[in-house]
Amino acid sequence: MDGQAHGQEPVRIMVVDDHPMWREAVSRDLAEAGFDVVATAGDGEEAVRRARASSPRVIVLDLNLPTMPGVEVCRQAVAQDPAVRVLVLSASGEHADVLEAVKSGATGYLLKSAHRDELIDAVRRTALGEPVFTPGLAGLVLGEFRRLATGPSAPSAPQLTARETEVLRLVAKGLSYRQIADRLVLSHRTVQNHVQNTLGKLQLHNRVELVRYAIEQGLDDTL
């Protein structure tokens, strides 16, 4: 099912939104798709508490919340559990909101105008550690990473294998794991293993950080 990772247990989800009807509708759609909705929350402080208690793998998070802004919820949730993935689901497409969410640790950003199938696919990909953005926003985030990468040169990189570097280059170009697997004639699992090994060598936490690193190294411009 969509909500299962590699045929294992359903992916654990928490839905955070201050509008009860919206929160319930998103929770219902995800549950019907096979995800395990382990918690919901209607304000920021409640979200942080319930995330700690329920250990979701993915938090579907609105930014406009009572008691604590969504970006602070994201920051605290990732700090208390670095393995958690945060998918922002917001009515705002403002560039400042998108960049602030990514800087706070969000893996993806989807507008509430997205269709149900888009949401389900975004949650599934977020659970795999893939950055997911509403069309038009991915370029904004990559552009910001490029701007930040114009500072002093980074120290010499840890030694990656030729295959890991090849996979990293395609990650930097925005390809999904599935697309990379097809391009390199590898299995989806093998690509994931290369990415996980690279994350470990570089001491990074998720694919968003990996894309940023690759851009800093100029790999996104390499043919």
C-alpha positions in Angstrom: 0.0 0.0 0.0 1.1 3.6 -0.4 1.5 4.1 3.4 3.9 1.1 3.7 7.7 1.5 3.4 9.3 -1.4 1.6 6.5 -3.8 2.5 7.0 -3.2 6.2 4.9 -1.6 8.9 2.7 1.4 7.8 4.5 4.7 8.0 3.6 6.6 11.2 2.2 10.0 10.6 1.2 13.0 12.7 -1.1 15.7 11.3 -0.8 19.3 12.7 -3.4 21.9 11.7 -5.5 24.4 13.8 -8.6 23.8 11.6 -10.4 20.7 12.9 -12.2 19.9 9.6 -9.0 20.2 7.6 -7.0 18.2 10.1 -9.6 15.4 10.1 -9.9 15.4 6.3 -6.1 15.1 5.8 -5.9 12.4 8.6 -8.7 10.4 7.0 -7.2 10.6 3.5 -3.8 9.4 4.8 -5.4 6.6 6.8 -7.4 5.4 3.8 -4.1 5.4 1.8 -2.6 3.0 4.3 -0.6 5.3 6.6 -0.8 5.0 10.3 -2.0 8.3 11.7 -0.6 8.0 15.3 -1.4 11.6 16.4 -3.0 14.9 15.5 -2.6 18.4 17.1 -4.3 21.7 16.8 -1.6 24.1 18.1 2.2 24.3 18.3 2.9 23.4 21.9 0.5 20.4 21.6 2.3 19.3 18.4 5.7 19.3 20.1 4.4 17.3 23.0 2.5 14.7 20.9 5.5 14.3 18.5 7.7 13.4 21.5 5.1 10.9 22.8 4.1 9.3 19.5 7.4 9.2 17.5 5.9 9.8 14.0 8.1 9.2 11.0 6.5 12.1 9.1 4.8 15.2 10.5 2.4 16.9 8.1 2.6 20.5 9.4 0.7 23.7 8.9 2.8 26.9 9.5 0.0 29.1 11.0 -0.6 27.7 14.4 -1.7 29.0 17.8 0.8 29.0 20.8 3.9 28.4 18.6 4.7 29.0 14.9 4.9 26.0 12.7 8.6 26.7 11.9 9.4 26.5 15.6 7.4 23.3 15.9 9.5 21.9 13.0 12.8 23.1 14.6 12.0 21.5 18.0 10.6 18.3 16.5 13.7 17.7 14.4 15.9 18.6 17.3 14.3 16.0 19.6 14.2 13.3 16.8 16.6 13.9 13.9 15.0 11.0 12.0 11.6 12.6 11.8 10.6 14.1 8.4 8.5 17.2 8.2 6.3 18.0 5.2 4.8 21.5 5.5 1.2 21.7 4.1 0.4 25.4 4.0 -1.9 27.9 2.3 1.1 30.3 1.9 3.3 30.2 -1.1 5.3 33.2 0.0 9.0 32.7 -0.7 10.0 33.8 2.9 7.7 31.2 4.4 9.1 28.4 2.2 12.7 29.3 2.9 12.1 29.7 6.6 10.5 26.2 6.7 13.4 24.6 4.9 15.9 26.3 7.2 14.0 25.1 10.2 14.4 21.5 9.0 11.4 20.8 6.8 12.0 18.1 4.1 9.3 19.4 1.8 6.7 22.1 1.2 3.2 21.5 -0.4 0.5 24.0 -0.9 -3.0 23.2 0.4 -4.3 23.6 -3.1 -2.7 20.2 -3.9 -4.9 17.3 -4.8 -5.4 14.3 -2.5 -3.2 12.1 -4.7 -0.4 14.7 -4.7 -0.6 14.8 -0.9 -0.4 11.1 -0.5 2.5 10.9 -3.0 4.3 13.7 -1.2 3.9 12.0 2.2 5.2 8.7 0.8 8.3 10.4 -0.7 8.9 12.5 2.4 9.0 9.2 4.4 11.8 8.1 2.1 13.7 11.2 2.8 13.1 12.8 -0.6 12.6 16.6 -0.8 9.1 17.3 -2.1 8.0 20.8 -3.2 5.0 22.2 -5.0 6.0 23.0 -8.6 7.8 26.3 -8.8 9.1 26.2 -5.2 11.9 23.6 -5.7 13.8 26.1 -7.9 13.4 28.8 -5.2 15.0 26.5 -2.6 17.8 25.4 -4.9 18.5 29.0 -5.8 18.7 29.9 -2.1 21.2 27.1 -1.5 23.3 28.3 -4.4 23.3 31.8 -3.0 24.4 30.5 0.4 27.1 28.4 -1.3 28.9 31.6 -2.6 30.7 32.0 0.7 34.2 30.6 1.6 35.2 27.3 0.0 34.3 24.3 2.0 37.1 22.1 3.4 38.1 19.0 1.4 35.3 16.5 1.1 35.3 13.0 2.6 36.2 10.4 0.0 33.2 9.1 -1.9 33.2 6.2 -4.3 32.7 6.9 -8.0 29.2 5.5 -7.8 28.3 7.6 -4.7 29.5 10.7 -6.5 27.5 9.8 -9.6 24.4 9.3 -7.5 25.1 12.5 -5.6 25.3 14.4 -8.9 21.9 13.2 -10.0 20.4 14.0 -6.5 21.7 17.6 -7.0 19.9 17.8 -10.3 16.6 17.1 -8.6 16.1 13.5 -9.8 14.0 11.2 -7.5 15.5 7.9 -6.3 13.4 6.1 -8.9 14.6 8.3 -11.7 18.2 7.8 -10.6 17.7 4.0 -10.4 16.4 4.0 -14.0 19.2 6.3 -15.2 22.0 4.2 -13.7 20.2 0.8 -14.2 20.2 0.1 -10.5 17.5 -1.0 -8.1 15.6 1.6 -6.0 17.1 0.0 -2.8 20.7 0.2 -4.1 20.2 3.9 -4.8 18.9 4.4 -1.3 21.8 2.6 0.1 24.3 4.8 -1.8 22.5 7.9 -0.5 22.5 6.6 3.1 26.2 5.8 2.9 26.9 9.2 1.5 24.9 10.9 4.2 26.9 9.0 6.8 30.3 9.9 5.3 29.3 13.6 5.0 27.6 13.6 8.5 24.4 15.0 7.0 20.9 14.2 8.1 18.6 14.2 5.1 18.4 14.7 1.3 17.7 18.4 1.5 21.1 18.8 3.3 22.7 16.5 0.7 21.4 18.6 -2.2 22.8 21.7 -0.5 26.2 20.0 -0.1 26.2 18.9 -3.7 25.5 22.4 -4.9 28.3 23.8 -2.8 30.6 21.3 -4.4 29.4 22.4 -7.9 28.1 18.9 -8.7 24.8 20.2 -10.0 26.6 21.9 -12.9 28.6 18.8 -13.8 27.4 16.9 -16.9 
